[in-house]
Structures are given as structure tokens and as C-alpha cells.
Amino acid sequence: MNATIKLEDEKHFPVLLEKLISIISPLYGGTFIDCTFGQGGYSKKILENKNNEVIAIDRDPDIYQSAKKLEKKYNKRFYFENIKFSEIKNLNKKINNLKGIIFDLGYSTTQIKNLNKGLSFLSKGKLNMKMGFNDFSASEVVNELDQYNLSKIFSVFGEEKKSKIISKRIIELRKNNEIKTEDLVKIIDKVKKNKFSKIHNSTKAFQALRIFVNKEISELMYGLINSFKILPIGGIIVVITFHSLEDKIVKYFFKNYSEIINASRYLPSHFKKKILFKLFKKKPILPDLNEIKKNPPSRSAKLRYGIKINESSDFSEFEKKFEYLLNVENLGKKLWKKYY
């Protein structure tokens, strides 16, 4: 997801923390689900109020050590489960007085700095990018998929304009040797030859691979859908995104189910779309200049939220809207069938 966190920064800053806290209003007490625990910045802040409980989720098994410290400190008020947030309905913990569900879709500094995960183009050796509960690695994607499918992944998930040429060069070079992280970076550098870009040449391609390997599209979509299903009316869903693709999904989810677009008040009720969310802001909340100065990676963050006002189980329109993204993600089935 977020590809811009600097590796030299030791400290992790939870993005838009104060604004998020003001939105979810934890002062009144209740249970909050932190769907992307990471280094626990949001959870720690919420737990400062003794009337609050936090259920934290993270698919990364390496996160458990950080979570263990909070479990010890806050005893019965903090619970952690190592699952994907799309499986939020399968939590083993009984949920009482659920007030809000939080998604921060950026990777933490610790995860980026862990070169064994291979999330960064500064990593060396075998391509990986697996965050937990994966069917395949980035190495299998780059070294096994054909040129057309590689190009599709880079183009759709990374919005990489040079996707066809990069994919062609990968196919040519992997005939003799396995493509490793540094090899892929060299391929992209030779293709792009752009010394004046604000971002690293490999940023978009690596973003695309991370999204594909971790199935981040379906994770986000079904994370939102299943969060809605367990949230009581009056509860809030808050999502912080870091790139245009995931923000597009979140924006549509909230907007499409909070407005009746081009619908006449004279239409029969069964033609009218059911409003599921109350939105207080149509535009995203952005970090201010002070936060960006303190934490440069926050510059790409966008916060959107909605308060649940109705029940529904039909999200077929949402799924149909992003079917083209799910179809690209499903290219991974070719690898799954080969290896499993």
C-alpha cells in the first residue's frame, strides 16, 4: 500500500492520529476494532481511556510481539488476533458495545524496514512481499507469470505506464536466471531512465506486486463489507488510504451507499437505493502541513469515514463496480494451481 515510508526513520508515526481520535470520540467509552494494528499507535491512544476496549487485528505474524506488550499492560481491555481483516466476522472474541472500526492501509516503518519481507526496492535477494496468509510470493509472480499478465498487474495495480516494456525485459532476462529484487530494480531503472521523478523508478511496480501478492483489493472490499455487517447502527467505520486505487474503492463504498444519485422522489421505493451511511464530509480529511513536516510519508494519506444508519446485506453493486480489479487479482489462481 503506502510505498513512501523512509527506511532511515526509526520511529513510526500513526498518521492523522489526532483527527481520527476526534472523529471516533473514544472519551465516551466502548469497544473499537483496530483492523491494521501494525505498531499499535491508534490502539494505544484509544486505550488511554480506561472505559475503552480494543480488539486488534493484523495478518502479519511478526506483529504479535508488539501486541503481546499491550496485552500485558492493558490485561482484559486489549485483545489481539492474527487474521486478515477480511475475516473480521470470524473473530474468536465476543464483541460488546462496538463503537468503531478503524483501517490504516499503510505499512508500518517496522514492516518496511524488515528487508526479509522484501516490501522495499532497497531489499536484496529473493523477492517476497508476503504479509501473512499468502498463496504465493512476488518471486513466483515475476518468475512464472507470462508477459501479458505481468503487464496487466503493473498497469492496473501500479498505474505503471511502462508496464509492457518492463514485462518484456523480465521475460527476456529470466530465461537464464531467476529475477531477484535487485534485478527487478535494475530492469525498471533501465526501462524508465527517469532521473527527475519525485518517486523512485520502482515505486509503482513494487506497489503493484504488493497489492497482487497480498490480494489487497479483495481484502479491502470484503474488509469493508464484513465490517459493516458486524457494526451496530450508530457505529463508525474510518479508513485511511495511501494511494489512488484504494482511495477510489473506499470513496465509492461510502458515497454510493450514502446518496440516492439521480433518483426522483416520485420513484417507487423499490427503485430507490437504500442509504446505509451518514457522511459528515464528502471530501477526504488530509494531514496538515505540520504533520507532513514531522512525518513526510503522511502527505499521501486520505481519511474517509461514515456512520452506519441502516442494515443491508446486498453489496453486489460495490462488487460489480470493482470486478475488473478482482479479475486482475484472480490471475494469481494460475500460480496457486501450479504450486498447490
C-alpha positions in Angstrom: 0.0 0.0 0.0 2.0 3.0 1.2 5.4 2.9 -0.5 6.9 6.1 0.7 8.0 5.5 4.2 11.7 6.2 4.7 13.8 3.4 5.9 16.1 5.6 7.9 13.2 6.7 10.2 13.3 4.6 13.3 10.1 5.9 14.8 6.7 5.1 13.4 4.1 7.9 13.4 0.4 6.9 13.3 -1.0 9.1 10.5 -3.8 11.6 11.2 -3.9 10.3 14.8 -5.5 13.3 16.5 -8.1 13.8 13.7 -9.0 10.2 13.8 -9.4 10.3 17.6 -11.6 13.4 17.4 -13.9 11.6 14.9 -14.4 8.3 16.8 -14.9 10.0 20.1 -13.4 7.4 22.4 -13.9 9.5 25.5 -17.4 8.1 25.8 -16.2 4.5 26.2 -16.8 1.4 24.1 -15.1 -1.2 22.0 -13.0 -0.4 18.9 -11.6 -2.7 16.3 -8.2 -1.8 15.0 -8.0 -3.7 11.8 -4.4 -2.9 11.0 -2.6 -3.0 14.3 0.9 -2.5 13.0 2.9 -0.8 15.8 -0.3 -0.1 17.7 -0.4 3.7 17.5 -4.1 4.0 17.3 -4.8 1.2 19.8 -2.5 2.8 22.4 -4.2 6.2 22.1 -7.7 4.7 22.4 -6.7 2.6 25.4 -5.6 5.8 27.3 -9.3 6.0 28.3 -10.0 3.3 30.9 -13.5 2.8 29.6 -12.4 1.6 26.3 -11.5 -1.8 24.9 -9.6 -2.6 21.7 -9.7 -5.6 19.6 -6.7 -5.6 17.2 -6.2 -7.5 14.0 -3.1 -7.9 11.8 -2.3 -10.5 9.2 1.5 -10.1 9.8 2.6 -12.8 12.3 5.7 -10.7 13.3 3.4 -8.1 14.8 2.4 -10.4 17.7 5.4 -9.3 19.9 4.2 -5.7 19.9 0.7 -6.8 20.6 1.8 -9.0 23.5 3.2 -6.0 25.3 -0.2 -4.3 25.1 -2.0 -7.4 26.2 0.2 -7.5 29.3 -0.2 -3.8 30.0 -3.9 -3.5 29.5 -4.9 -7.0 30.6 -8.6 -7.5 29.8 -9.0 -4.3 27.8 -6.9 -5.4 24.8 -7.2 -8.5 22.6 -5.1 -9.4 19.5 -5.8 -11.8 16.8 -3.5 -12.8 13.9 -6.0 -12.9 11.0 -6.8 -11.0 7.8 -9.2 -8.2 8.3 -11.5 -9.5 5.6 -12.2 -12.3 8.2 -13.4 -9.8 10.8 -16.7 -11.7 11.1 -14.7 -14.8 12.4 -13.2 -13.2 15.4 -13.0 -15.5 18.4 -13.6 -12.6 20.8 -17.1 -11.7 21.9 -17.7 -8.1 21.0 -19.6 -5.8 23.3 -20.6 -2.2 22.8 -18.8 -1.9 19.4 -18.4 1.8 18.6 -16.0 1.9 15.7 -13.8 0.0 13.2 -10.5 1.5 12.0 -8.4 0.8 8.9 -5.0 2.3 8.3 -3.9 0.9 5.0 -0.3 2.0 5.1 2.6 -0.3 6.0 4.4 0.5 9.3 8.0 1.6 9.4 9.0 -1.7 11.0 7.4 -3.7 8.2 9.2 -1.6 5.5 12.5 -1.8 7.4 12.2 -5.6 7.6 14.2 -6.4 4.4 13.3 -10.1 4.7 9.7 -9.2 3.8 11.0 -7.6 0.7 8.4 -4.8 0.6 11.0 -2.2 -0.3 13.0 -1.9 -3.5 16.0 -1.5 -1.2 15.8 -5.1 -0.2 18.2 -7.7 -1.6 17.9 -11.3 -2.7 14.7 -13.3 -3.4 11.5 -11.4 -4.0 9.0 -11.9 -1.2 6.4 -9.3 -0.2 4.2 -11.8 1.7 2.5 -10.3 4.7 0.9 -13.4 6.1 -1.7 -16.0 4.9 -0.4 -15.8 1.3 -0.8 -18.3 -1.6 2.5 -17.2 -3.4 5.3 -14.7 -3.2 6.4 -11.9 -5.5 9.2 -14.2 -6.7 6.7 -16.7 -8.1 4.8 -13.9 -9.8 7.8 -12.3 -11.5 9.4 -15.6 -12.5 6.4 -17.6 -13.5 3.6 -15.4 -15.0 3.6 -14.6 -18.7 4.3 -11.2 -20.2 0.7 -10.3 -20.7 -0.4 -11.0 -17.2 2.7 -9.3 -15.7 2.0 -6.2 -17.7 -1.6 -6.2 -16.6 -0.6 -6.3 -12.9 1.9 -3.5 -13.3 -0.5 -1.4 -15.3 -3.7 -1.8 -13.2 -2.3 -2.1 -9.7 0.6 0.2 -10.1 -0.6 2.5 -12.9 2.8 1.9 -14.4 3.0 3.4 -17.9 6.0 1.4 -18.9 4.4 -1.9 -17.9 4.6 -3.6 -21.3 8.4 -2.9 -21.7 9.2 -3.8 -18.1 7.3 -7.1 -18.5 9.1 -7.9 -21.8 12.5 -7.3 -20.2 11.6 -9.5 -17.3 10.7 -12.4 -19.6 13.9 -11.9 -21.6 16.2 -11.9 -18.5 14.6 -14.7 -16.5 15.3 -17.3 -19.2 18.8 -17.6 -17.8 18.5 -16.7 -14.1 15.8 -16.1 -11.5 14.8 -12.5 -11.2 15.7 -11.2 -7.7 14.8 -7.9 -6.0 17.9 -6.1 -7.2 17.5 -7.5 -10.7 14.0 -6.2 -10.9 15.1 -2.7 -9.8 17.8 -2.7 -12.5 15.4 -3.7 -15.1 13.0 -0.9 -14.2 15.8 1.7 -14.0 17.0 0.8 -17.5 13.5 1.0 -18.9 12.4 4.2 -17.3 15.7 6.2 -17.2 13.9 8.9 -15.3 16.3 10.8 -13.0 13.9 13.7 -12.3 10.9 11.8 -10.9 9.7 12.7 -7.4 9.4 9.0 -6.7 11.8 6.1 -7.2 11.5 4.4 -10.6 10.5 1.1 -8.9 7.8 2.5 -6.7 4.8 1.8 -8.9 5.9 -1.7 -10.0 6.6 -2.7 -6.4 3.3 -1.3 -5.2 1.6 -3.4 -7.9 3.3 -6.6 -6.7 2.5 -6.0 -3.1 -1.2 -5.5 -3.9 -1.2 -8.6 -6.1 0.7 -10.9 -3.7 -1.4 -9.8 -0.7 -4.7 -9.7 -2.5 -5.2 -6.2 -1.2 -8.2 -5.4 -3.4 -10.4 -8.2 -2.2 -9.0 -7.8 1.3 -10.1 -4.1 1.4 -13.5 -4.7 -0.3 -14.6 -7.6 1.9 -13.0 -6.0 5.0 -15.3 -3.0 4.4 -18.4 -5.2 3.7 -17.9 -7.5 6.7 -17.1 -4.6 9.0 -20.4 -3.1 8.0 -22.2 -6.3 8.8 -20.9 -6.6 12.4 -21.1 -2.9 13.2 -24.3 -1.8 15.0 -26.3 1.1 13.8 -24.6 4.3 15.0 -21.2 2.8 14.8 -18.5 4.3 12.6 -16.0 3.0 10.0 -12.9 5.0 9.5 -10.4 4.3 6.7 -7.0 5.9 5.9 -5.7 5.3 2.4 -2.3 6.0 0.8 -2.8 5.6 -2.9 -5.4 6.4 -5.5 -6.6 2.8 -6.1 -7.5 2.0 -2.6 -9.0 5.5 -2.0 -11.2 5.0 -5.1 -12.6 1.9 -3.5 -13.2 3.5 -0.1 -14.7 6.7 -1.6 -17.2 4.7 -3.7 -18.1 2.5 -0.8 -19.1 5.4 1.4 -20.5 7.7 -1.3 -22.5 5.1 -3.2 -24.3 3.9 -0.1 -24.9 7.3 1.4 -26.6 9.1 -1.6 -29.5 8.5 -3.9 -28.0 9.5 -7.3 -30.3 10.8 -10.0 -33.3 9.2 -8.2 -36.6 11.1 -8.3 -38.6 11.3 -5.1 -41.6 10.1 -7.1 -40.0 6.8 -7.9 -41.5 3.7 -6.2 -39.5 2.8 -3.1 -38.2 -0.4 -4.5 -36.3 1.6 -7.2 -34.6 3.8 -4.6 -31.2 2.9 -3.2 -31.0 2.2 0.5 -28.9 4.7 2.3 -26.5 2.9 4.7 -24.2 5.7 5.8 -24.4 9.2 7.1 -21.4 11.2 5.9 -20.4 14.5 7.5 -17.7 15.2 4.9 -17.8 14.3 1.2 -14.1 15.2 0.7 -11.3 13.3 2.5 -9.6 14.7 5.6 -5.9 15.4 4.8 -2.9 15.9 7.1 -1.9 19.5 7.8 1.5 21.0 6.9 2.8 20.4 10.5 2.1 16.7 10.3 3.6 16.4 6.8 6.7 18.2 8.0 7.0 15.9 11.0 6.2 12.7 9.0 6.7 13.2 5.2 5.0 9.8 4.3 1.7 11.2 5.6 1.5 13.5 2.6 -0.4 10.9 0.6 -2.8 10.0 3.4 -6.6 10.5 3.0 -9.1 9.8 5.8 -12.7 9.0 5.0 -15.4 7.8 7.4 -19.1 7.0 7.6 -21.7 6.3 10.4 -23.9 3.3 9.9 -27.6 4.3 9.8 -29.2 1.2 8.2 -28.8 -2.5 7.8 -28.1 -4.3 4.4 -26.6 -7.5 3.1 -26.6 -6.6 -0.6 -23.2 -5.2 -1.8 -23.4 -6.6 -5.3 -23.2 -3.1 -6.8 -20.0 -2.5 -5.0 -18.5 -5.8 -6.1 -19.6 -5.2 -9.7 -18.0 -1.7 -9.8 -14.6 -3.2 -9.0 -15.0 -6.5 -10.7 -12.2 -5.5 -13.2 -9.7 -5.2 -10.3 -10.8 -8.5 -8.8 -10.3 -10.1 -12.2 -6.7 -9.0 -12.2 -6.2 -10.2 -8.7 -7.6 -13.6 -9.8 -4.7 -14.1 -12.2 -3.0 -15.4 -9.1 -5.1 -18.6 -9.3 -2.7 -19.7 -12.1 0.1 -19.7 -9.6 -1.9 -21.3 -6.9 -2.9 -24.2 -9.2 0.7 -24.7 -10.2 2.2 -24.8 -6.7 -0.7 -26.3 -4.8 
